[in-house]
Amino acid sequence: MELLVALLEKLPALRAQCVTRPELRAEYGIYAVDLEGGTLRYLFPGHDIALSPNRELAAYTTSENGIDGFHGIRVWEVGRPASEPVLSLWEGDPGSGITFECKWAPDSNALFIEGASQGFSRWGSMRYKKFRLVYLVNERVLYDLGGRRG
């Protein structure tokens, strides 16, 4: 049985192995843990994983510049070799921590993404904006629900 975890920042011994094992060099990584055998297997770079209620999907964040700057939100179907991009965005306040969060709908068919960003394009003008989005997993469509309430 495997359990998804974002462990690299939590395991000093594993971090030390990153120097000699190229497959472990991501500053943050998503790993599968074999609970029976206790083995750890690197899956892909990422952090801030959110497992869907049905445990079949995982949303996670990838980042450039450590965890400051430009981010990607991806959805991975557990067991598949690759994930799919949902959204890319600039940090709302670089250096202060991630300014958005992902939450699954109870039926696991939608991913709600809410927070703040300086923009959604790698190039171009940047402007602080609050957002509320929903990604429909089966349709692979992202909708804007309008600015953040409150």
Backbone as CSV, one residue per row, in Angstrom:
resi,resn,N_x,N_y,N_z,CA_x,CA_y,CA_z,C_x,C_y,C_z
1,MET,0.840,-1.176,0.000,0.000,0.000,0.000,0.890,1.246,0.000
2,GLU,0.540,2.213,-0.825,1.344,3.423,-0.921,0.561,4.623,-0.422
3,LEU,1.250,5.529,0.202,0.660,6.760,0.708,1.471,7.918,0.144
4,LEU,0.780,8.898,-0.437,1.480,10.045,-0.997,1.851,11.009,0.106
5,VAL,3.065,11.480,0.059,3.519,12.456,1.042,4.516,13.404,0.419
6,ALA,4.579,14.602,0.911,5.623,15.552,0.521,6.611,15.551,1.666
7,LEU,7.683,14.788,1.539,8.550,14.522,2.673,9.913,15.192,2.638
8,LEU,10.379,15.631,1.506,11.776,16.013,1.412,12.172,17.051,2.442
9,GLU,11.305,18.038,2.691,11.663,19.058,3.654,11.633,18.539,5.079
10,LYS,11.116,17.341,5.303,10.961,16.811,6.656,11.966,15.730,7.016
11,LEU,12.675,15.195,6.045,13.565,14.075,6.324,15.021,14.451,6.051
12,PRO,15.780,14.826,7.083,17.169,15.230,6.879,18.022,14.161,6.216
13,ALA,17.825,12.890,6.563,18.625,11.832,5.961,18.375,11.748,4.458
14,LEU,17.129,11.923,4.050,16.798,11.893,2.637,17.401,13.094,1.925
15,ARG,17.369,14.253,2.572,17.963,15.457,1.986,19.452,15.233,1.738
16,ALA,20.147,14.561,2.654,21.570,14.292,2.493,21.804,13.390,1.280
17,GLN,20.911,12.468,1.004,21.051,11.580,-0.143,20.920,12.324,-1.473
18,CYS,20.288,13.481,-1.473,20.089,14.250,-2.696,21.402,14.648,-3.345
19,VAL,22.454,14.724,-2.572,23.761,15.100,-3.101,24.298,14.013,-4.006
20,THR,24.052,12.758,-3.660,24.626,11.645,-4.409,23.638,10.907,-5.301
21,ARG,22.352,11.118,-5.105,21.348,10.415,-5.905,20.557,11.422,-6.730
22,PRO,20.845,11.518,-8.046,20.190,12.523,-8.894,18.673,12.489,-8.850
23,GLU,18.060,11.338,-8.691,16.603,11.261,-8.703,15.980,11.896,-7.468
24,LEU,16.776,12.228,-6.474,16.266,12.850,-5.260,16.643,14.321,-5.141
25,ARG,17.102,14.942,-6.225,17.621,16.297,-6.133,16.577,17.401,-6.114
26,ALA,15.323,17.118,-6.280,14.308,18.171,-6.199,14.296,18.719,-4.777
27,GLU,14.251,20.041,-4.670,14.254,20.642,-3.332,13.040,20.184,-2.540
28,TYR,11.940,20.078,-3.207,10.734,19.519,-2.621,10.276,18.421,-3.563
29,GLY,9.778,17.334,-3.027,9.371,16.243,-3.890,8.165,15.518,-3.352
30,ILE,7.464,14.860,-4.251,6.330,14.004,-3.896,6.850,12.573,-3.958
31,TYR,6.596,11.836,-2.907,7.109,10.489,-2.767,5.971,9.517,-2.487
32,ALA,6.182,8.264,-2.844,5.290,7.179,-2.461,5.998,6.408,-1.362
33,VAL,5.275,6.081,-0.324,5.827,5.323,0.787,5.139,3.978,0.827
34,ASP,5.928,2.915,0.786,5.401,1.567,0.961,5.298,1.347,2.463
35,LEU,4.077,1.361,2.988,3.886,1.275,4.436,4.310,-0.075,5.006
36,GLU,4.206,-1.129,4.213,4.596,-2.451,4.699,6.110,-2.622,4.697
37,GLY,6.755,-2.178,3.614,8.202,-2.371,3.504,9.009,-1.187,3.980
38,GLY,8.365,-0.048,4.151,9.058,1.135,4.624,9.949,1.807,3.585
39,THR,9.787,1.453,2.324,10.628,2.055,1.291,9.984,3.327,0.760
40,LEU,10.831,4.223,0.295,10.408,5.517,-0.207,10.790,5.595,-1.680
41,ARG,9.834,6.007,-2.522,10.101,6.108,-3.960,9.736,7.510,-4.436
42,TYR,10.709,8.187,-5.049,10.493,9.526,-5.580,9.545,9.457,-6.772
43,LEU,8.528,10.333,-6.820,7.600,10.373,-7.941,7.887,11.559,-8.860
44,PHE,7.867,12.774,-8.292,8.111,13.970,-9.087,8.286,15.165,-8.164
45,PRO,8.832,16.280,-8.689,8.984,17.463,-7.844,7.632,18.078,-7.514
46,GLY,7.485,18.591,-6.309,6.247,19.239,-5.912,6.141,19.365,-4.407
47,HIS,5.095,20.033,-3.966,4.832,20.234,-2.537,3.367,20.620,-2.367
48,ASP,2.951,20.795,-1.128,1.585,21.193,-0.786,0.550,20.301,-1.468
49,ILE,0.678,19.023,-1.247,-0.210,18.048,-1.892,-1.570,18.029,-1.190
50,ALA,-2.627,17.915,-1.993,-3.999,17.798,-1.489,-4.611,16.563,-2.127
51,LEU,-4.816,15.532,-1.342,-5.381,14.284,-1.836,-6.900,14.397,-1.895
52,SER,-7.493,13.945,-2.988,-8.945,14.036,-3.149,-9.646,13.106,-2.157
53,PRO,-10.906,13.401,-1.819,-11.647,12.546,-0.878,-11.721,11.080,-1.306
54,ASN,-11.794,10.809,-2.623,-11.856,9.413,-3.063,-10.477,8.767,-3.165
55,ARG,-9.412,9.528,-2.859,-8.020,9.060,-2.846,-7.507,8.630,-4.217
56,GLU,-8.179,9.064,-5.284,-7.754,8.709,-6.633,-6.993,9.821,-7.333
57,LEU,-7.072,11.047,-6.804,-6.426,12.209,-7.419,-5.654,12.984,-6.366
58,ALA,-4.632,13.671,-6.829,-3.873,14.540,-5.937,-3.569,15.837,-6.678
59,ALA,-3.854,16.949,-6.036,-3.460,18.258,-6.554,-2.193,18.648,-5.794
60,TYR,-1.245,19.240,-6.494,-0.017,19.663,-5.835,0.557,20.869,-6.559
61,THR,1.514,21.505,-5.914,2.129,22.717,-6.440,3.574,22.430,-6.825
62,THR,3.999,22.972,-7.949,5.405,22.969,-8.327,5.863,24.416,-8.275
63,SER,7.141,24.621,-8.026,7.628,25.987,-7.862,9.004,26.176,-8.464
64,GLU,9.247,27.400,-8.909,10.575,27.822,-9.306,11.080,28.752,-8.214
65,ASN,12.367,28.929,-8.102,12.963,29.798,-7.078,12.624,29.297,-5.681
66,GLY,12.839,28.026,-5.416,12.447,27.472,-4.118,10.937,27.395,-4.081
67,ILE,10.334,28.003,-3.077,8.869,28.046,-3.062,8.386,29.483,-3.186
68,ASP,9.246,30.377,-3.681,8.873,31.767,-3.930,8.829,31.994,-5.431
69,GLY,7.924,32.810,-5.889,7.945,33.185,-7.296,6.837,32.576,-8.113
70,PHE,7.224,31.856,-9.168,6.283,31.323,-10.143,5.916,29.886,-9.785
71,HIS,4.617,29.579,-9.752,4.132,28.267,-9.337,3.261,27.636,-10.424
72,GLY,3.170,26.338,-10.372,2.234,25.590,-11.197,1.370,24.736,-10.288
73,ILE,0.108,24.608,-10.627,-0.786,23.692,-9.923,-1.086,22.563,-10.892
74,ARG,-0.908,21.344,-10.422,-1.073,20.168,-11.272,-1.991,19.165,-10.583
75,VAL,-2.635,18.313,-11.376,-3.461,17.228,-10.846,-2.881,15.919,-11.353
76,TRP,-2.713,15.002,-10.413,-2.156,13.688,-10.731,-3.175,12.615,-10.386
77,GLU,-3.430,11.733,-11.342,-4.261,10.564,-11.072,-3.344,9.507,-10.487
78,VAL,-3.605,9.121,-9.244,-2.724,8.216,-8.523,-2.469,6.959,-9.349
79,GLY,-1.203,6.642,-9.513,-0.801,5.469,-10.273,-0.388,5.766,-11.699
80,ARG,-0.752,6.911,-12.221,-0.364,7.300,-13.580,1.086,7.777,-13.588
81,PRO,1.761,7.683,-14.729,3.167,8.104,-14.783,3.373,9.627,-14.789
82,ALA,2.360,10.398,-15.137,2.544,11.850,-15.220,1.290,12.568,-14.739
83,SER,1.460,13.842,-14.419,0.334,14.671,-13.986,-0.026,15.652,-15.095
84,GLU,-1.131,16.377,-14.886,-1.578,17.353,-15.876,-1.561,18.746,-15.287
85,PRO,-1.121,19.735,-16.070,-1.132,21.109,-15.565,-2.554,21.655,-15.503
86,VAL,-2.819,22.454,-14.469,-4.110,23.108,-14.309,-3.947,24.612,-14.485
87,LEU,-2.908,25.169,-13.863,-2.773,26.614,-13.779,-1.333,26.977,-13.417
88,SER,-0.852,28.101,-13.938,0.426,28.682,-13.523,0.158,30.081,-13.018
89,LEU,0.887,30.496,-11.984,0.653,31.812,-11.421,1.859,32.319,-10.649
90,TRP,1.934,33.645,-10.549,2.949,34.296,-9.734,2.461,34.380,-8.303
91,GLU,3.374,34.265,-7.373,3.070,34.419,-5.959,2.444,35.789,-5.719
92,GLY,1.451,35.868,-4.849,0.784,37.129,-4.547,1.697,38.113,-3.847
93,ASP,2.561,37.612,-2.980,3.512,38.444,-2.253,4.803,37.635,-2.115
94,PRO,5.641,37.629,-3.172,6.838,36.793,-3.165,7.664,36.951,-1.892
95,GLY,8.056,35.820,-1.348,8.863,35.802,-0.144,8.066,35.645,1.131
96,SER,6.749,35.815,1.073,5.946,35.737,2.294,5.239,34.391,2.458
97,GLY,5.396,33.503,1.508,4.711,32.215,1.570,3.616,32.143,0.518
98,ILE,3.155,30.957,0.263,2.148,30.732,-0.777,0.840,31.409,-0.392
99,THR,0.261,32.138,-1.354,-0.944,32.936,-1.096,-2.183,32.349,-1.771
100,PHE,-2.185,31.050,-1.956,-3.349,30.383,-2.536,-3.459,28.999,-1.927
101,GLU,-4.648,28.410,-2.070,-4.844,27.053,-1.571,-5.764,26.278,-2.498
102,CYS,-5.629,24.971,-2.458,-6.450,24.068,-3.265,-7.267,23.188,-2.320
103,LYS,-8.562,23.050,-2.630,-9.447,22.187,-1.851,-10.318,21.387,-2.813
104,TRP,-10.512,20.132,-2.500,-11.330,19.259,-3.332,-12.800,19.345,-2.946
105,ALA,-13.667,19.192,-3.946,-15.093,19.024,-3.693,-15.294,17.654,-3.054
106,PRO,-16.331,17.474,-2.253,-16.565,16.185,-1.586,-16.640,14.989,-2.548
107,ASP,-17.108,15.213,-3.786,-17.217,14.105,-4.745,-15.944,13.914,-5.575
108,SER,-14.899,14.694,-5.325,-13.602,14.611,-6.011,-13.658,14.993,-7.485
109,ASN,-14.750,15.583,-7.943,-14.872,15.949,-9.357,-14.426,17.373,-9.649
110,ALA,-14.177,18.167,-8.607,-13.785,19.556,-8.807,-12.713,19.946,-7.800
111,LEU,-11.799,20.780,-8.253,-10.743,21.327,-7.406,-10.956,22.832,-7.318
112,PHE,-11.140,23.348,-6.097,-11.314,24.780,-5.893,-9.954,25.387,-5.574
113,ILE,-9.630,26.471,-6.272,-8.353,27.158,-6.089,-8.677,28.603,-5.755
114,GLU,-8.219,29.055,-4.592,-8.565,30.396,-4.137,-7.339,31.051,-3.521
115,GLY,-7.207,32.365,-3.741,-6.092,33.076,-3.139,-5.796,34.370,-3.852
116,ALA,-4.500,34.686,-3.933,-4.063,35.927,-4.558,-2.849,35.646,-5.433
117,SER,-2.697,36.465,-6.466,-1.603,36.296,-7.415,-1.201,37.653,-7.982
118,GLN,0.027,37.724,-8.471,0.493,38.897,-9.211,0.207,38.731,-10.700
119,GLY,-0.291,37.577,-11.103,-0.619,37.336,-12.501,-0.524,35.864,-12.849
120,PHE,-1.044,35.518,-14.017,-1.106,34.123,-14.438,-0.249,33.852,-15.670
121,SER,0.520,34.820,-16.102,1.378,34.672,-17.275,2.825,34.876,-16.857
122,ARG,3.703,34.088,-17.419,5.114,34.199,-17.076,5.660,35.582,-17.431
123,TRP,5.240,36.141,-18.555,5.720,37.457,-18.977,4.561,38.447,-18.947
124,GLY,4.886,39.700,-18.905,3.859,40.734,-18.941,3.744,41.473,-17.628
125,SER,2.788,42.385,-17.594,2.621,43.203,-16.396,2.074,42.365,-15.251
126,MET,2.484,42.732,-14.049,2.041,42.024,-12.853,1.178,42.958,-12.021
127,ARG,0.093,42.417,-11.523,-0.853,43.197,-10.731,-1.500,42.272,-9.711
128,TYR,-1.467,42.672,-8.459,-2.034,41.870,-7.383,-3.539,41.701,-7.595
129,LYS,-4.001,40.469,-7.505,-5.415,40.185,-7.729,-5.826,38.976,-6.897
130,LYS,-6.975,39.086,-6.248,-7.555,37.931,-5.565,-8.363,37.143,-6.582
131,PHE,-8.420,35.830,-6.400,-9.142,34.999,-7.366,-9.829,33.832,-6.685
132,ARG,-10.862,33.335,-7.368,-11.600,32.123,-6.997,-11.832,31.351,-8.274
133,LEU,-11.277,30.147,-8.352,-11.373,29.336,-9.558,-11.869,27.936,-9.192
134,VAL,-12.431,27.265,-10.182,-12.777,25.857,-10.002,-12.319,25.111,-11.258
135,TYR,-11.643,23.981,-11.028,-11.185,23.118,-12.110,-12.049,21.863,-12.083
136,LEU,-12.771,21.610,-13.197,-13.592,20.400,-13.313,-12.710,19.305,-13.894
137,VAL,-12.439,18.315,-13.093,-11.449,17.297,-13.433,-11.825,16.505,-14.680
138,ASN,-13.040,15.995,-14.758,-13.427,15.152,-15.899,-13.458,15.930,-17.213
139,GLU,-13.843,17.196,-17.142,-13.907,18.035,-18.349,-12.576,18.702,-18.660
140,ARG,-11.667,18.739,-17.666,-10.367,19.421,-17.788,-10.554,20.891,-18.171
141,VAL,-11.468,21.553,-17.466,-11.795,22.952,-17.737,-11.663,23.745,-16.432
142,LEU,-11.086,24.952,-16.542,-10.910,25.848,-15.413,-11.859,27.031,-15.563
143,TYR,-12.657,27.305,-14.536,-13.613,28.413,-14.566,-13.255,29.449,-13.505
144,ASP,-13.471,30.700,-13.842,-13.302,31.819,-12.906,-14.633,32.038,-12.196
145,LEU,-14.641,31.954,-10.886,-15.873,32.157,-10.112,-16.027,33.600,-9.664
146,GLY,-15.180,34.461,-10.141,-15.223,35.873,-9.739,-14.286,36.100,-8.572
147,GLY,-14.036,37.339,-8.260,-13.115,37.692,-7.183,-13.482,37.070,-5.860
148,ARG,-12.558,37.088,-4.984,-12.727,36.486,-3.661,-13.736,37.273,-2.828
149,ARG,-14.578,36.566,-2.126,-15.565,37.217,-1.257,-14.892,37.630,0.050
150,GLY,-15.463,38.688,0.662,-15.026,39.080,1.991,-13.856,39.925,2.059
